[in-house]
Amino acid sequence: MTTVVYFAPLKRATVIDQALYFVWWSGNDKLRNQEVGLNTSNEQQISFGTNKGIILEGTLQLPGHLLIHNGGGVGTGILVNEQSVTEMGTMNVDGADFQCKERVDREITFGPTPRFRLLLNRNMLEFYLNDFFIQCYTMEQMPDGIMFYRNASDLKLWHW
């Protein structure tokens, strides 16, 4: 029997308007071990290795989404609307049939083009907007190494 242990990256606590938030801790930048060149020939899809964790960073023009393909034409969608409300759940590769499993509203507007950070390792992910921790999420299935996106730009990918 193989035991898999996960350890989430550390967060920094910050207080804004008397509310406590977790944000990206700069010491986690050391996780960016090996930058992976992205093939930009297909502007709506990237490929990544599944044998290591990845960090994907970029900018989202809202509304925008990421879809981590899990095989069989379905995946795990991360949808961010114009008010920066984030929903995660299952979705077809064509963007249809989204089934929201979790919805997070930090009640902060991140503007029309927030920076995002996605950490993915096996079937677990963490998602950040403008370095604010949005959500940790466990996907129902393992990713197959393909990710689709809409309204994302300035993408950079690292293995960790």
Protein Blocks (a to p, Z undefined) as FASTA:
>chain_A
ZZddddddddddddeehiacddddfklmmmmmbacdddfkbmkbccddfkbccddddddd
ddddddddebjhiacdddddfkopacdddddfkopaiacfbdcdehiaebjbdcddddde
hjbccddeehiafbdcddfbdcehiacdehiahiacddZZ
